[in-house]
Amino acid sequence: MKDLELRLISELMKNSRRSDRELAKVLSTSQPTVSRLIKKLEEQGYIKEYTMIPDFGKLGFELMAVTTYKLKAISDEKLEELHKAARELDKQERRPHLLVMDGFGLGKDLIVISFHKTYSEYASYMRSVKEAAGSGMKAYMNLADTESFLIDWKYKNHYQPLTFSRIATHLQTMENERKE
């Protein structure tokens, strides 16, 4: 990835509402160059979407849950079946997911980040996950090995709130160090 492309992505991560003209000024390049680069980065999949990060507490969400699951040893084909079943379930009953991804660590291989207005809503959500696993998904999931970490949005002394600005600054710092 070229330096200008990385700097552009970093600037968009900090504030995606800026115009191409404003971005061009910050990046010391022309507006048509910025417009062309944005289109190219979108087409190549570097830019997936433009969004903002709200104050989730003010929107009525009391909790964010980071829940990890252990899946049973299954083939890639069976894993795709699990994903398909989960997508179908999500269509039937919209779930408050921010992220659902396979991965590894802590003896787990699936992580779900979800938002909940109350603790009782979170508990109900977890019961519905267990019920779903009790039906068609039981062949894939080991629910005895499920853990959640809850973040209370009302707590005002969080060290570093959710933001992409720090990642953008880190990307720029890494690129500057690489050049030196």
C-alpha positions in Angstrom: 0.0 0.0 0.0 1.3 3.4 -0.9 2.0 6.1 1.7 -0.7 8.4 0.4 -3.3 5.6 0.5 -2.4 4.7 4.1 -2.5 8.3 5.1 -5.9 8.7 3.4 -7.3 5.7 5.2 -6.0 7.0 8.5 -7.6 10.4 7.9 -10.9 8.8 7.0 -10.7 6.6 10.2 -10.3 9.8 12.2 -13.3 11.5 10.5 -15.0 10.1 7.5 -17.3 13.1 7.2 -14.6 15.4 5.7 -15.0 16.3 2.1 -12.5 15.2 -0.5 -11.3 18.8 -0.7 -10.6 18.9 3.1 -8.8 15.6 2.9 -6.7 16.8 -0.1 -5.6 19.8 2.0 -4.6 17.7 5.0 -2.8 15.2 2.7 -1.1 17.9 0.5 -2.5 16.6 -2.7 -5.3 17.4 -5.1 -9.0 16.8 -4.6 -9.3 14.7 -7.8 -6.4 12.5 -6.6 -8.3 12.0 -3.3 -11.5 11.1 -5.1 -9.7 8.6 -7.3 -7.9 7.0 -4.4 -11.1 6.7 -2.4 -12.8 5.0 -5.3 -9.9 2.6 -5.8 -9.7 1.8 -2.1 -13.4 1.0 -2.0 -13.1 -1.2 -5.1 -10.2 -3.1 -3.6 -12.0 -3.6 -0.3 -9.7 -1.5 1.9 -12.7 0.7 2.7 -15.8 -1.4 3.6 -18.1 1.3 4.9 -18.4 4.8 6.3 -19.8 5.1 9.7 -19.7 7.0 13.0 -19.4 5.8 16.6 -22.2 7.0 18.8 -22.4 7.3 22.5 -24.1 3.9 23.1 -25.1 4.8 26.6 -27.1 7.8 25.4 -28.8 5.5 22.9 -30.1 3.4 25.7 -27.6 0.6 25.7 -26.5 -0.2 29.2 -24.1 -3.1 28.4 -21.8 -4.3 25.8 -21.0 -8.1 26.1 -17.9 -9.7 24.7 -18.8 -13.4 24.7 -16.4 -16.2 23.7 -17.5 -19.7 22.6 -15.7 -23.0 22.0 -16.8 -24.7 18.9 -16.6 -28.5 18.5 -14.0 -29.8 16.1 -15.8 -29.5 12.7 -14.8 -29.3 9.0 -14.9 -26.1 7.1 -18.0 -27.3 5.4 -19.8 -27.8 8.7 -18.5 -24.4 9.9 -20.1 -22.8 6.8 -23.4 -24.7 7.7 -23.1 -23.2 11.2 -22.7 -19.7 9.7 -25.6 -20.2 7.4 -27.8 -21.4 10.3 -26.8 -18.4 12.4 -27.6 -16.0 9.6 -31.0 -17.5 9.2 -31.6 -17.3 12.9 -30.5 -13.6 12.8 -33.0 -12.9 10.0 -35.9 -14.4 12.1 -34.9 -12.6 15.3 -32.7 -9.5 14.9 -29.9 -9.8 17.3 -27.8 -6.9 18.7 -24.5 -8.0 17.3 -21.6 -5.7 16.5 -19.2 -8.5 15.6 -19.4 -12.3 15.2 -16.1 -13.7 14.1 -14.1 -16.9 14.2 -10.7 -16.7 15.7 -8.5 -18.4 18.3 -7.1 -17.7 21.8 -8.0 -18.4 25.5 -9.1 -21.8 24.3 -12.0 -20.3 22.3 -12.6 -20.0 18.6 -15.6 -17.7 18.3 -16.3 -14.2 19.6 -19.5 -12.2 19.7 -19.8 -8.6 20.7 -23.3 -7.5 21.4 -25.2 -4.6 22.9 -28.0 -4.8 25.4 -30.3 -2.2 27.0 -30.5 -4.0 30.4 -28.9 -6.9 32.2 -32.2 -8.8 31.9 -32.2 -8.3 28.1 -28.6 -9.7 28.0 -29.7 -12.7 30.1 -32.6 -13.3 27.8 -30.3 -13.0 24.8 -28.0 -15.6 26.3 -30.9 -17.9 27.0 -32.0 -17.6 23.3 -28.4 -18.5 22.2 -28.5 -21.6 24.4 -32.0 -22.6 23.0 -30.7 -22.2 19.5 -27.7 -24.3 20.4 -30.0 -26.8 22.0 -31.8 -27.2 18.7 -29.9 -27.3 15.4 -26.6 -25.8 16.5 -25.8 -28.2 19.3 -23.7 -30.3 17.0 -21.3 -27.4 16.6 -21.1 -25.6 19.9 -19.9 -26.4 23.4 -21.9 -24.0 25.5 -20.4 -25.2 28.7 -17.3 -23.4 27.6 -18.9 -20.0 27.0 -17.8 -16.8 28.9 -18.9 -13.2 28.7 -17.2 -10.0 29.8 -19.7 -7.2 30.3 -18.9 -3.5 29.8 -21.2 -1.0 31.5 -21.6 2.1 29.3 -22.8 4.1 32.2 -19.5 3.8 34.0 -17.8 7.1 33.0 -14.2 6.3 33.9 -13.3 4.0 31.0 -9.6 4.3 30.1 -10.0 4.3 26.4 -13.5 4.4 24.8 -14.2 2.8 21.5 -12.7 4.8 18.7 -10.7 4.3 15.5 -8.7 7.5 15.8 -6.0 5.7 17.9 -5.6 3.0 15.3 -5.3 5.6 12.6 -2.6 7.4 14.5 -0.8 4.1 15.2 -0.9 3.3 11.4 0.6 6.6 10.6 3.3 6.2 13.3 4.2 2.8 12.0 4.5 4.1 8.4 6.7 7.0 9.6 9.0 4.6 11.5 9.2 2.4 8.4 10.4 5.4 6.3 13.1 6.4 8.8 
